[in-house]
């Protein structure tokens, strides 16, 4: 299968492209390197990979790259942690809507031309930002109040783009919602606003690398946002990539949506204590709280039954094992000045 992946230099896409290549697919990757700058990946020279530098809002370019492609993974987006939800509230929804519209314009044209078989949309667990039913099943996004943040609202809009494109143009789709991806590859964002957290300035905005880098840089006590009771399901990037690949390949996934997540929930305080043990290993963690942000969702607990039943997908990498990979990588990045 030949697959176009937009946002190919992104965090999750780095895992996904490698997963697709290992499964025997041919991949065309498109990215403008706007988040981290130019990056080199281990698969850049792979004989079945072609990397293209360009704008995912360029419909003509997308249509050109989709020629001969069986599948389109629409992954390009401005994305970041909770600070971006506040600092870029307008840019997130405006720019991501432009990217989404361009993606579907090109996909519809390619499908009508007879080449493209399906589009897979990378949505987000943030569509469940206002959910109060846990574990949250697929479909709850249509029953619960809409997301309060512009980022969550726009991610929900991408799912409506998919449904609308099928209703009007019969473009088959699959929607996947990664939950709290953790892994290596995330660096200091070029446009990231630096936020002071105790004695450490951050510009990454995702909780795992932020906590680890603060510990590596010697912060004591370790500072967390809020009281630490927020629940998340931290899912290893390699597991998420496998789930997305299964959703791409499965005929049963056509016109379906899937939560892709570990079944294991972890509070922010439990995460902080685990990071402390991995980095310091010197007794009980010393933790203090900073005031939380407005859009700091208290519970995000997915149902994973549908992905297990239809895709045969289960996230199998424990958080502790993922941190064994992440902590040394963060140390190297801190020493090299990349974080």
C-alpha positions as CSV (number, residue, x, y, z in Angstrom):
1,X,0.0,0.0,0.0
2,X,1.2,3.5,-0.8
3,X,0.4,6.0,1.9
4,X,0.7,9.8,2.2
5,X,1.4,11.0,5.8
6,X,1.1,14.7,6.5
7,X,2.8,16.1,9.5
8,X,5.4,13.4,9.0
9,X,8.0,15.1,11.2
10,X,5.7,15.2,14.1
11,X,5.9,13.3,17.4
12,X,3.4,10.5,16.7
13,X,4.2,10.4,13.0
14,X,7.8,9.6,13.7
15,X,6.6,6.4,15.2
16,X,3.9,5.8,12.6
17,X,6.2,6.2,9.5
18,X,8.6,3.6,10.9
19,X,5.7,1.3,11.7
20,X,4.3,1.5,8.2
21,X,7.7,0.9,6.6
22,X,8.4,-2.1,8.8
23,X,5.0,-3.5,7.7
24,X,6.0,-3.3,4.1
25,X,4.2,-0.1,3.0
26,X,5.5,2.7,0.8
27,X,5.3,6.1,2.5
28,X,5.3,9.6,1.3
29,X,5.9,12.1,4.1
30,X,5.0,15.8,4.0
31,X,6.0,18.4,6.6
32,X,7.1,22.0,6.7
33,X,9.3,21.6,9.8
34,X,7.5,24.5,11.5
35,X,7.4,23.0,14.9
36,X,10.9,21.6,15.6
37,X,12.9,22.7,12.6
38,X,14.6,20.4,10.2
39,X,14.9,16.9,11.6
40,X,16.7,13.7,10.5
41,X,15.0,10.4,11.0
42,X,16.5,6.9,10.8
43,X,14.2,6.1,7.9
44,X,14.9,9.1,5.7
45,X,17.1,7.0,3.4
46,X,14.7,4.0,3.4
47,X,14.0,2.9,-0.2
48,X,10.3,2.9,0.3
49,X,10.2,6.4,1.9
50,X,10.1,9.8,0.2
51,X,10.2,12.9,2.3
52,X,8.8,16.2,0.9
53,X,9.1,19.6,2.5
54,X,5.9,21.6,1.9
55,X,2.8,23.1,3.3
56,X,-0.2,20.8,4.2
57,X,-2.5,23.7,3.2
58,X,-1.3,23.5,-0.4
59,X,-4.2,21.6,-2.1
60,X,-2.3,21.4,-5.4
61,X,0.7,19.9,-3.7
62,X,-1.5,17.4,-1.8
63,X,-3.2,16.4,-5.0
64,X,0.1,15.8,-6.7
65,X,1.4,13.7,-3.8
66,X,-1.8,11.7,-3.6
67,X,-1.4,10.5,-7.2
68,X,-1.0,6.7,-7.0
69,X,-1.6,6.7,-3.2
70,X,-4.0,4.2,-1.8
71,X,-4.3,5.9,1.6
72,X,-4.0,9.3,3.2
73,X,-3.1,9.8,6.8
74,X,-4.2,13.4,7.7
75,X,-1.9,14.1,10.6
76,X,-0.6,17.7,10.0
77,X,-1.8,20.2,12.6
78,X,-0.5,22.8,15.1
79,X,-0.4,20.8,18.2
80,X,1.1,21.2,21.7
81,X,0.4,21.0,25.4
82,X,-2.0,22.9,27.5
83,X,-0.1,26.3,27.3
84,X,-0.8,26.4,23.6
85,X,-4.5,26.1,24.2
86,X,-4.4,29.5,25.9
87,X,-1.6,31.3,24.1
88,X,-2.7,30.3,20.5
89,X,-6.4,29.9,21.0
90,X,-7.3,31.6,17.7
91,X,-4.3,30.3,15.6
92,X,-5.0,26.7,16.7
93,X,-8.5,26.7,15.4
94,X,-7.9,28.9,12.3
95,X,-4.7,27.2,11.0
96,X,-5.9,23.7,11.7
97,X,-9.2,24.3,10.0
98,X,-7.3,25.5,6.9
99,X,-5.1,22.4,7.0
100,X,-8.2,20.1,7.5
101,X,-10.1,21.7,4.6
102,X,-7.1,21.4,2.3
103,X,-6.6,17.8,3.3
104,X,-10.2,16.9,2.5
105,X,-10.4,18.9,-0.7
106,X,-7.4,17.0,-2.0
107,X,-8.6,13.6,-0.7
108,X,-12.0,14.0,-2.2
109,X,-10.4,14.8,-5.6
110,X,-8.1,11.8,-5.4
111,X,-10.9,9.5,-4.4
112,X,-13.1,10.8,-7.3
113,X,-10.2,10.2,-9.6
114,X,-10.2,6.6,-8.6
115,X,-6.9,6.2,-6.7
116,X,-7.4,7.0,-3.1
117,X,-9.2,4.3,-1.1
118,X,-9.5,5.9,2.3
119,X,-8.5,8.7,4.6
120,X,-7.4,8.2,8.2
121,X,-7.9,11.2,10.4
122,X,-5.7,11.8,13.4
123,X,-8.1,13.3,16.0
124,X,-7.5,13.7,19.7
125,X,-8.7,12.6,23.1
126,X,-9.6,16.3,23.6
127,X,-12.9,15.8,21.7
128,X,-13.9,14.3,25.1
129,X,-12.8,17.4,27.0
130,X,-16.3,18.0,28.5
131,X,-17.2,14.3,29.0
132,X,-18.5,13.2,32.3
133,X,-19.1,9.5,31.5
134,X,-16.1,7.2,32.3
135,X,-14.7,5.2,30.7
136,X,-15.6,7.3,27.7
137,X,-16.8,5.2,24.7
138,X,-16.7,6.2,21.0
139,X,-19.8,8.1,20.3
140,X,-19.8,10.0,23.5
141,X,-18.5,13.1,21.6
142,X,-21.9,13.4,20.1
143,X,-23.7,13.2,23.5
144,X,-21.5,15.3,25.8
145,X,-21.1,19.1,25.7
146,X,-18.6,20.3,23.0
147,X,-15.0,20.9,24.0
148,X,-14.3,24.2,25.8
149,X,-10.9,24.8,24.2
150,X,-10.5,25.8,20.6
151,X,-8.1,23.0,20.1
152,X,-10.5,20.3,21.3
153,X,-13.4,21.9,19.3
154,X,-11.3,21.9,16.1
155,X,-10.3,18.3,16.6
156,X,-14.0,17.5,16.9
157,X,-14.5,19.4,13.6
158,X,-12.0,17.2,11.8
159,X,-14.3,14.3,12.6
160,X,-17.2,16.1,11.2
161,X,-15.2,16.8,8.0
162,X,-14.7,13.1,7.7
163,X,-18.4,12.3,8.1
164,X,-19.4,15.1,5.8
165,X,-17.0,14.0,3.1
166,X,-18.4,10.5,3.2
167,X,-22.0,11.7,3.2
168,X,-21.6,13.9,0.2
169,X,-18.7,12.4,-1.7
170,X,-18.6,8.8,-0.4
171,X,-14.9,9.2,0.7
172,X,-14.3,6.3,3.2
173,X,-12.6,7.3,6.4
174,X,-11.3,6.1,9.7
175,X,-11.0,8.3,12.8
176,X,-8.3,7.5,15.4
177,X,-7.9,9.3,18.7
178,X,-4.5,8.9,20.4
179,X,-4.5,9.4,24.2
180,X,-1.5,11.1,25.8
181,X,1.3,9.9,23.6
182,X,4.6,9.4,25.4
183,X,8.0,8.5,23.8
184,X,11.1,10.0,22.4
185,X,11.5,12.6,19.6
186,X,9.8,15.6,21.1
187,X,12.1,18.6,21.2
188,X,11.8,22.3,22.2
189,X,9.2,23.8,19.8
190,X,10.5,26.7,17.7
191,X,7.4,28.8,18.4
192,X,6.9,27.5,22.0
193,X,6.4,30.2,24.6
194,X,8.8,29.6,27.5
195,X,6.9,29.1,30.8
196,X,8.7,29.5,34.1
197,X,8.0,26.4,36.3
198,X,10.0,26.9,39.5
199,X,13.6,27.4,38.4
200,X,13.2,25.8,35.0
201,X,11.9,27.4,31.8
202,X,9.9,25.1,29.6
203,X,8.9,25.2,25.9
204,X,7.6,21.7,25.3
205,X,4.2,21.7,27.1
206,X,3.8,18.0,27.4
207,X,3.8,16.6,30.9
208,X,6.2,13.7,30.7
209,X,9.2,15.4,29.0
210,X,8.6,18.5,31.1
211,X,8.7,16.6,34.3
212,X,11.7,14.6,33.3
213,X,13.7,17.6,32.1
214,X,13.0,19.5,35.3
215,X,14.3,16.6,37.3
216,X,17.3,16.2,35.1
217,X,18.0,20.0,35.5
218,X,17.9,19.5,39.3
219,X,14.6,21.0,40.3
220,X,13.8,20.1,43.9
221,X,11.0,20.1,44.9
222,X,9.5,19.0,41.6
223,X,6.7,21.3,40.5
224,X,3.5,20.0,38.9
225,X,0.4,21.8,37.6
226,X,-2.6,21.5,39.9
227,X,-3.0,19.1,42.8
228,X,-1.9,16.1,40.8
229,X,-5.1,14.2,40.9
230,X,-5.7,14.6,37.2
231,X,-6.1,11.2,35.5
232,X,-4.5,10.5,32.1
233,X,-3.7,7.3,30.1
234,X,-0.1,7.7,29.0
235,X,0.3,5.6,25.9
236,X,3.6,4.7,24.3
237,X,4.1,6.1,20.8
238,X,5.1,2.7,19.3
239,X,1.8,1.2,20.6
240,X,-0.2,4.1,19.1
241,X,1.6,3.7,15.7
242,X,0.7,0.0,15.7
243,X,-3.0,0.9,16.4
244,X,-3.1,3.5,13.7
245,X,-1.5,1.0,11.2
246,X,-4.2,-1.6,12.1
247,X,-6.9,1.0,11.6
248,X,-5.4,1.9,8.2
249,X,-5.2,-1.8,7.1
250,X,-8.5,-3.0,8.5
251,X,-11.6,-3.1,6.2
252,X,-13.7,-3.4,9.3
253,X,-12.4,0.1,10.4
254,X,-14.0,1.8,7.4
255,X,-16.2,4.7,8.5
256,X,-15.5,3.9,12.2
257,X,-13.8,5.8,15.0
258,X,-11.4,4.4,17.6
259,X,-9.9,5.4,20.9
260,X,-6.3,4.3,20.9
261,X,-5.0,4.1,24.4
262,X,-3.5,2.1,27.2
263,X,-6.1,0.8,29.6
264,X,-4.0,1.9,32.5
265,X,-4.9,5.2,34.2
266,X,-2.2,7.3,36.0
267,X,-2.6,10.5,38.1
268,X,-0.2,13.3,37.5
269,X,1.1,12.9,41.0
270,X,1.7,9.2,40.4
271,X,3.5,10.1,37.1
272,X,5.7,12.7,38.9
273,X,6.6,10.1,41.6
274,X,7.5,7.6,38.9
275,X,9.6,10.1,37.0
276,X,11.4,11.1,40.3
277,X,12.2,7.4,41.0
278,X,13.6,7.0,37.4
279,X,15.7,10.1,37.5
280,X,16.7,10.5,41.2
281,X,15.9,7.2,42.9
282,X,16.7,8.8,46.2
283,X,13.7,8.2,48.4
284,X,10.2,9.8,48.5
285,X,9.5,12.4,45.9
286,X,9.3,16.0,47.0
287,X,6.5,17.6,45.0
288,X,4.8,21.1,45.0
289,X,1.9,22.4,43.0
290,X,1.6,25.4,40.7
291,X,-1.9,26.8,39.8
292,X,-3.6,24.8,37.1
293,X,-4.5,26.1,33.7
294,X,-8.2,26.7,32.7
295,X,-8.3,23.7,30.3
296,X,-6.6,21.3,32.6
297,X,-9.1,18.4,32.2
298,X,-9.4,16.5,35.4
299,X,-10.3,13.0,34.0
300,X,-9.6,11.6,30.6
301,X,-10.4,7.9,30.8
302,X,-11.1,6.1,27.5
303,X,-12.9,2.9,26.7
304,X,-10.6,0.7,24.8
305,X,-13.0,-2.2,24.1
306,X,-13.9,-1.2,20.5
307,X,-10.3,-1.0,19.3
308,X,-9.6,-4.4,20.9
309,X,-12.7,-6.0,19.4
310,X,-12.5,-4.7,15.9
311,X,-8.8,-4.0,15.4
312,X,-7.3,-6.5,17.7
313,X,-5.4,-3.6,19.3
314,X,-4.1,-3.4,22.8
315,X,-1.4,-1.0,24.1
316,X,1.1,-3.3,25.8
317,X,4.0,-1.0,26.9
318,X,3.8,-0.1,30.6
319,X,4.5,3.5,31.5
320,X,7.5,2.5,33.5
321,X,9.1,0.8,30.5
322,X,8.4,3.8,28.3
323,X,10.1,6.0,30.8
324,X,13.2,3.7,30.7
325,X,13.5,4.8,27.1
326,X,12.4,8.4,27.6
327,X,14.7,9.4,30.5
328,X,18.0,8.7,28.9
329,X,16.9,10.4,25.7
330,X,15.8,13.5,27.7
331,X,19.2,13.5,29.5
332,X,21.0,13.5,26.1
333,X,18.8,16.3,24.8
334,X,19.4,18.5,27.9
335,X,23.2,17.9,27.6
336,X,23.1,18.8,23.9
337,X,21.0,21.9,24.4
338,X,18.0,20.5,22.5
339,X,15.7,20.9,25.4
